[in-house]
Amino acid sequence: MKKIVLFVAAMAAASFAQDPNLHIYLAYGQSNMSGQATVTDADRATNPRFLVLRAGNHSGQTVGEFYPAAPPMGHSQSKVGIVDFFGRKMIQELPDSIKVAVANVAIGGQSIDLFDKDRNKAYVQNAKNKGDTWWIQYLDEYGGDLYKRIVEMGKIAKQKGVIKGFLFHQGEADYQMNDWPSRVKKVYDDLIAELELDPEQTPILIGELAPTGDLGWRNDAVKQAADLIPNGHLISAEGCPALKEASYTLHFTREGYETFGTRYAEKMLEILKTQEPPPDTTTQDTVVTDTTVQADTVQTDTTAQDTTLSIGMMPGMRATAPGEPKLYFDAKEQSLFIRFNRDGKERRYRMTGKRQ
């Protein structure tokens, strides 16, 4: 089998600001997604491969920037929860070349309507009319609109890395809402559309409520929500202990969060495995390489929607294949390819980015 050999590291770095090895997750929900476990010194220890995309205005950090992940991951009073353990498990299992970042937008005690672009303004006003305002300070940290803040974080995520999915845990506040599953789906669908994501490549992981808590009986509705979304995945909370507090039993214990967050990660790792492209077994021709090509001499074919670059325009480079091969970046597969026509058929070969 013949192989393509092309050295394009410098050109690729200059042409694409997006880092395909930066996996970003958008998390949202209420208190269990915010995190309620007490922060320990060990929780504050950071790893350069686990990052927070700061979504709240606090801690002396800038909204929209990446920082080493440590609590609080959501608003200023967030503690330790699902995303903390999710991120740690992900970097433990993924290759060292992969970084994982989470943007967490969560406020305790609030309805799915607070995340709905069409319902949130009325929801906030109704709460203010009733004097239910203890949580408005956290809403303000998120810019006053949770849906818009998730979208803002999503746009930054697409520029800097790759959105791999949504992490969701909510529902305690809506235990009497019969159409809660369909409202959950609406928010997800709206985010997918506004961020121009491929729903087949962008799962949402939906966690159960604490089975031993006051609202464990609502997990049928949680399953319905996951089933309504084609790429929805139910995360079991079975065996995750709940914390008995003075007025209710709704939050998980630290041990519960650790088990739960790990399960979110295990499901996501399973999904990532299914998304890996099959090995390219097509017959490949040889491209002669001039390793002295400079990134700033490459001309871009601006009419191509797939960011195509003409190899023929690169000084000192020639191709043995007939026609004019093109170099392009496949956003879905996050890879560089050479594409050209031969015998009336389009062929493409994945770039390894190294000499062989």
WOQUILIN-V409040 format. One record per residue. N is the residue number from 1. RES is the residue in three letters. SS is DSSP state (@ for helix, = for strand, . for the rest). D_LAST is the distance of its C-alpha to the last C-alpha in Angstrom with 1 decimal. Layout:
BEGIN
n res ss d_last
N RES SS D_LAST
N RES SS D_LAST
END
This chain:
BEGIN
n res ss d_last
1 MET . 13.2
2 LYS . 11.3
3 LYS . 8.6
4 ILE . 8.8
5 VAL . 6.5
6 LEU . 8.9
7 PHE . 9.7
8 VAL . 13.0
9 ALA @ 14.0
10 ALA @ 17.1
11 MET @ 18.2
12 ALA @ 17.9
13 ALA @ 19.9
14 ALA @ 22.5
15 SER @ 22.9
16 PHE . 23.3
17 ALA . 25.7
18 GLN . 25.5
19 ASP . 23.5
20 PRO . 22.2
21 ASN . 22.1
22 LEU = 25.9
23 HIS = 27.8
24 ILE = 31.4
25 TYR = 34.5
26 LEU = 37.9
27 ALA = 40.7
28 TYR = 44.4
29 GLY = 47.7
30 GLN . 50.7
31 SER @ 51.4
32 ASN @ 49.2
33 MET @ 46.2
34 SER @ 47.5
35 GLY . 47.8
36 GLN . 51.0
37 ALA = 50.1
38 THR . 51.2
39 VAL . 48.5
40 THR . 47.9
41 ASP @ 46.3
42 ALA @ 43.3
43 ASP @ 42.8
44 ARG @ 42.6
45 ALA . 39.6
46 THR . 36.6
47 ASN . 32.8
48 PRO . 30.5
49 ARG . 28.6
50 PHE = 31.9
51 LEU = 33.6
52 VAL = 36.7
53 LEU = 36.9
54 ARG . 40.5
55 ALA . 42.8
56 GLY . 46.1
57 ASN . 47.9
58 HIS . 48.6
59 SER . 47.5
60 GLY . 47.1
61 GLN . 43.8
62 THR . 42.9
63 VAL . 42.7
64 GLY . 39.3
65 GLU . 37.4
66 PHE = 35.1
67 TYR = 36.3
68 PRO = 35.6
69 ALA . 37.2
70 ALA . 40.7
71 PRO . 44.0
72 PRO . 45.6
73 MET . 42.8
74 GLY . 45.2
75 HIS . 48.5
76 SER . 50.2
77 GLN . 51.9
78 SER . 49.1
79 LYS . 48.5
80 VAL = 46.0
81 GLY . 45.1
82 ILE @ 42.6
83 VAL @ 39.9
84 ASP @ 39.8
85 PHE @ 39.0
86 PHE @ 36.8
87 GLY @ 34.4
88 ARG @ 34.4
89 LYS @ 33.6
90 MET @ 30.7
91 ILE @ 28.9
92 GLN @ 29.7
93 GLU @ 27.9
94 LEU . 25.0
95 PRO . 21.7
96 ASP . 22.2
97 SER . 20.2
98 ILE . 23.1
99 LYS = 26.4
100 VAL = 29.6
101 ALA = 32.5
102 VAL = 35.9
103 ALA = 38.6
104 ASN = 41.9
105 VAL = 45.0
106 ALA = 47.8
107 ILE . 51.5
108 GLY . 53.8
109 GLY . 56.6
110 GLN . 55.6
111 SER . 55.5
112 ILE @ 52.6
113 ASP @ 54.6
114 LEU @ 53.6
115 PHE @ 50.0
116 ASP . 51.3
117 LYS . 51.1
118 ASP . 54.3
119 ARG . 56.3
120 ASN @ 55.4
121 LYS @ 57.8
122 ALA @ 60.8
123 TYR @ 59.6
124 VAL @ 59.6
125 GLN @ 62.9
126 ASN @ 64.6
127 ALA @ 63.5
128 LYS @ 64.9
129 ASN @ 68.1
130 LYS . 68.5
131 GLY . 67.8
132 ASP . 64.6
133 THR . 62.7
134 TRP . 61.4
135 TRP . 57.8
136 ILE @ 58.0
137 GLN @ 56.8
138 TYR @ 53.5
139 LEU @ 53.3
140 ASP @ 53.9
141 GLU @ 50.9
142 TYR . 48.8
143 GLY . 50.3
144 GLY . 53.1
145 ASP . 51.2
146 LEU @ 48.7
147 TYR @ 47.3
148 LYS @ 46.6
149 ARG @ 45.0
150 ILE @ 42.6
151 VAL @ 41.7
152 GLU @ 41.3
153 MET @ 38.9
154 GLY @ 37.1
155 LYS @ 36.5
156 ILE @ 35.2
157 ALA @ 32.9
158 LYS @ 31.5
159 GLN @ 30.9
160 LYS @ 29.3
161 GLY . 27.5
162 VAL = 27.9
163 ILE = 31.2
164 LYS = 30.6
165 GLY = 34.3
166 PHE = 37.9
167 LEU = 39.7
168 PHE = 43.4
169 HIS = 46.5
170 GLN . 50.0
171 GLY . 53.1
172 GLU @ 55.7
173 ALA @ 57.5
174 ASP @ 57.7
175 TYR . 59.1
176 GLN . 61.9
177 MET . 59.7
178 ASN . 59.7
179 ASP . 57.0
180 TRP @ 54.7
181 PRO @ 51.8
182 SER @ 51.9
183 ARG @ 52.1
184 VAL @ 49.0
185 LYS @ 47.2
186 LYS @ 48.6
187 VAL @ 47.1
188 TYR @ 43.7
189 ASP @ 43.9
190 ASP @ 45.1
191 LEU @ 42.2
192 ILE @ 39.6
193 ALA @ 41.3
194 GLU @ 41.7
195 LEU . 38.2
196 GLU . 36.9
197 LEU . 34.9
198 ASP . 33.9
199 PRO @ 36.3
200 GLU @ 34.1
201 GLN @ 31.3
202 THR . 33.8
203 PRO = 35.9
204 ILE = 39.0
205 LEU = 39.8
206 ILE = 43.6
207 GLY = 45.2
208 GLU . 48.5
209 LEU . 51.5
210 ALA . 52.7
211 PRO . 54.1
212 THR . 56.8
213 GLY . 57.6
214 ASP . 60.3
215 LEU . 58.2
216 GLY @ 56.2
217 TRP @ 58.2
218 ARG @ 56.4
219 ASN @ 53.1
220 ASP @ 54.0
221 ALA @ 53.7
222 VAL @ 50.3
223 LYS @ 49.0
224 GLN @ 50.5
225 ALA @ 48.6
226 ALA @ 45.3
227 ASP @ 46.2
228 LEU @ 47.2
229 ILE . 43.7
230 PRO . 41.2
231 ASN . 38.4
232 GLY = 40.8
233 HIS = 40.4
234 LEU = 43.3
235 ILE = 42.8
236 SER . 45.4
237 ALA . 47.6
238 GLU . 49.3
239 GLY . 49.8
240 CYS . 49.1
241 PRO . 52.4
242 ALA = 54.4
243 LEU . 56.3
244 LYS . 60.1
245 GLU . 61.4
246 ALA . 64.9
247 SER . 65.1
248 TYR . 62.2
249 THR . 59.4
250 LEU . 56.3
251 HIS . 53.7
252 PHE = 51.4
253 THR . 51.6
254 ARG @ 48.8
255 GLU @ 47.8
256 GLY @ 48.0
257 TYR @ 45.7
258 GLU @ 43.1
259 THR @ 43.2
260 PHE @ 43.3
261 GLY @ 40.5
262 THR @ 38.3
263 ARG @ 39.1
264 TYR @ 38.1
265 ALA @ 34.7
266 GLU @ 34.4
267 LYS @ 35.2
268 MET @ 32.7
269 LEU @ 29.9
270 GLU @ 31.0
271 ILE @ 30.9
272 LEU @ 27.4
273 LYS @ 26.2
274 THR @ 27.7
275 GLN @ 26.2
276 GLU . 22.5
277 PRO . 21.1
278 PRO . 20.6
279 PRO . 17.2
280 ASP . 16.2
281 THR . 16.9
282 THR . 17.4
283 THR . 16.3
284 GLN . 13.6
285 ASP . 13.7
286 THR . 11.5
287 VAL = 11.9
288 VAL = 12.1
289 THR . 11.3
290 ASP . 13.8
291 THR . 12.8
292 THR . 16.6
293 VAL . 17.6
294 GLN . 20.1
295 ALA @ 20.9
296 ASP @ 24.6
297 THR @ 24.2
298 VAL . 22.9
299 GLN . 25.8
300 THR = 26.3
301 ASP . 27.9
302 THR . 30.6
303 THR . 32.1
304 ALA . 29.2
305 GLN . 30.0
306 ASP . 26.4
307 THR . 25.4
308 THR = 23.7
309 LEU = 22.2
310 SER = 22.3
311 ILE @ 19.2
312 GLY @ 21.9
313 MET @ 23.5
314 MET . 20.6
315 PRO . 21.4
316 GLY . 19.3
317 MET . 17.2
318 ARG = 17.8
319 ALA = 16.9
320 THR . 17.7
321 ALA . 19.2
322 PRO . 22.9
323 GLY . 24.4
324 GLU . 23.1
325 PRO . 20.1
326 LYS = 20.6
327 LEU = 18.5
328 TYR = 20.5
329 PHE = 20.8
330 ASP = 22.2
331 ALA . 24.6
332 LYS . 25.4
333 GLU . 21.9
334 GLN . 20.9
335 SER = 17.6
336 LEU = 16.3
337 PHE = 16.2
338 ILE = 16.3
339 ARG = 19.6
340 PHE = 21.5
341 ASN = 24.3
342 ARG = 24.3
343 ASP . 27.4
344 GLY . 29.1
345 LYS = 26.7
346 GLU = 24.5
347 ARG = 20.8
348 ARG = 18.3
349 TYR = 14.7
350 ARG = 13.5
351 MET . 11.2
352 THR . 8.9
353 GLY . 9.6
354 LYS . 6.5
355 ARG . 3.8
356 GLN . 0.0
END
